[in-house]
């Protein structure tokens, strides 16, 4: 590889983000430079390596490259050294910072470097402002408050110059100082104009936002604190160099009562401790992580996943054990720093961090949780207000307290419990059974009473015990009734058991029991028993997916002339469900309306909720869906609110009311977590989409990242990849190209199977498009080539042609014209195969035309405009034939430019005028057309007309 190639690689490496990739590229160039004899390259690459090491999280390595460059600079001055003199002086600041953060480096060496820094700054005529700042940092590190105060004054009063830290980084250190001495209001005031300005430094605004976390919190600016945490952490979470700042975010989560979020951050970055950028960063992260883990360990049973590093395999570790380990790490490191410094300052500081506890009220930080999760179902808390589009009807009637008679007999108490169960009075049901169990615990009730208590036991069991426990209790009751010879009660219970068996996968036995029960009660039961038996048979059939038969049974149940409105409401709900499953929209709407009418009549919350939600599903207009959900929410008991919130959120999103949908999705995620239900990761995926649609990409990114982690834990690979694709788009919205590209690369890898080739190709093509838009054309060409290969293997010929066309154009803009010409030849071969069909689809016409456009560009780039004109002949007309008018105008613009290149301005002028006249005023295409027309008029010797065109379109004389 030539020296020219190495210089080009060095320039290209500066476009990479700081981190392992950029560092590896620079180290490769360094090795090759050392193998040659280009001293200038060896010096330049080490200067670049110093910056790469510091910003990439390996500052210890920067000590070596800096020392080499400084020694070379002093030992044998060269003319090219002067071009690096300013940067070398800047690197002194890196060295002082780095040396302070490794306890094995003597403090005297740091002070010596600082003295050398001051000497060189003075000799060069520079301000000592940066020197004083770093003397303050040393004094602050060792805990010399008097010296720190003195150097702080010197720093602030010295004039700034081009060696001072940027307009964001200097105030960041000042904010940290003010926070340290408890002057929180001044810290916030100092930062306000900084944040209002434009910060171009790669460390900002995340560094100053992190420094502001505690000042915002202590001054009651809670919204600002939350926003600062979210934005800063999102920018820092992928930067190993920012581990110390990430420790501050962990502590902020602890201070604000966000223990779960603190644990998430600790778990995400735990393995970074094994490759911490500095010992100081490791110490602070270990301390804040230990404080968070100690609080989590108090609840017992909390574990974290620890990724494999070095000799330690991956595995789960308890919060308690990890807290002990990290406490020891932090305290031992603090002791080493203090031993070096001759003070106890670092141990005091770390002890405070280890003892961190929440202050003030809980401040919700998560974009996906509305409040601190309150525990299992039943503690869901307030749902808050819902939309005003509801029906105007009042909420369902609250359950009236059921008095339990003091002198009731055993039979009377069981009758009361049965009545309460039938009429959906859960509290009364529980109270009646509790009274029975308390009053008759020592009695020996007769067998009929024992059987009834067994029957009601099934009603006591809830979701926590599961359907299998209910099944077993029901079977025990059935056995008892059969032994008594009570055929009617036995058949009622047999029908219930049949439904449960169909639900739990024992359909053959279950359906037989339900049919036998229905037949018997149809002949021997009263009207209510007959209706209930028909309803149970319908439910059994529904569990087996036999919807036509289920509907017939529900119709029979609805036709029975009984006087039980609660049963009628339940039957109507079951009937509506069957009609829905049979895909009869008009009938479903009528059935849902009837179910809602009957549920309203009895005023039972769970029935009104289910019926209103059925009405929401039965209509298509999002506004009607939302209105039905509002009624459902007003009636819903806490445990029934989750599905309503989810449906309402989706309806709002469909109505393009994304901002409102966000609120419902957040509530749904919160309810899901509180109830311990599975699926919060899937809801977070939907919430991320809603945030994105609402124009809130930062929150969208945060929630999508949570969703990906959760979906991965569930083993939902396809859904996790779908969320990754969403997240890549969100990163693009945020202007974060490299994280987006990393996700697309991961998706392409995940989709490597033969069945996924089209999707793999799509990911590669999207990556190529992002690189192309970022002017990283050589890499874009590689991705387009990989996409084309995948499309070919998938048999997608038109897609393959498109990817090859984009590859050729990228090669052209990358400056590799010969490769671009070969790419066009390859496209021409693919086009021939596609255009041999009798009837050419519009997609083929479109792609073949755009291949001709790229060929024209490439031929122009090769200096062959006449050949370019031949390729472009007739292309605009072909594009117009398929109504691709914008592309046709673009090609005509290229034809006009090519005519000018070919020395034919007379022909170019009318074409360019025509094209310009058809373009929107002020558009980029119109500006380019105006620029080309003005240049053509100059060629024709008509400068006044050219000037008029430029003035009309606001162009400078040299603007392209």
Secondary structure, 3 states (H helix, E strand, C coil): CCHHHHHHHHHHHCCCCCCHHHHHHHHHHHHHHHHCCCHHHHHHHHHHHHHHHHHCCCHHHHHHHHHHHHHHHHHCCCHHHHHHHHHHHHHHHHHHHHHHCCCCCCHHHHHHHHHHHHHHHHHCCCCCHHHHHHHHHHHHHHCCHHHHHHHHHHHHHCCCCCCCCCCCHHHHHHHHHHHHCCCHHHHHHHHHHHHHCCCCCCCCCHHHHHHHHHHHHHCCCHHHHHHHHHHHHHHHCCCHHHHHHHHHHHHHHHHCCCHHHHHHHHHHHHHHHHHCCCHHHHHHHHHHHHHHHHHHHCCCCCEEEECCECCECCEEEEHHHHHHHHHHHHHHHHHHHHHHHCCCHHHHHHHHHHCCCCCCCCCCCCCCCCCCCCCCCCCCCCCCCCCCCCCCCCCCCCCCCCCCCCCCCHHHHHHHHHHHHHCCCHHHHHHHHHHHHHHCCCCCCCHHHHHHHHHHHHHHCCCCCCHHHHHHHHHHHHHHHHHHCCHHHHHHHHHHHHHHHHHCCCHHHHHHHHHHHHHHHHHHCCHHHHHHHHHHHHHHHHHCCCHHHHHHHHHHHHHCCCCCHHHHHHHHHHHHHHHHHCCCHHHHHHHHHHHHHHHHHHCCHHHHHHHHHHHHHHCCCHHHHHHHHHHHHHHCCHHHHHHHHHHHHHHHHHCCCHHHHHHHHHHHHHHHHHCCCCCHHHHHHHHHHHHHHCCCHHHHHHHHHHHHHHHHHHCCHHHHHHHHHHHHHHHHHCCCHHHHHHHHHHHHHHCCCHHHHHHHHHHHHHHHHHHHHCCCHHHHHHHHHHHHHHHHHHCCHHHHHHHHHHHHHHHHHCCCHHHHHHHHHHHHHHHHHHCCCCCCCHHHHHHHHHHHHHHHHHHHHCCCHHHHHHHHCCHHHHHHHCCCHHHHHHHHHHHHHHHHHCCCHHHHHHHHHHHHHCCCCCCHHHHHHHHHHHHHHHHCCCHHHHHHHHHHHCCCCCCC
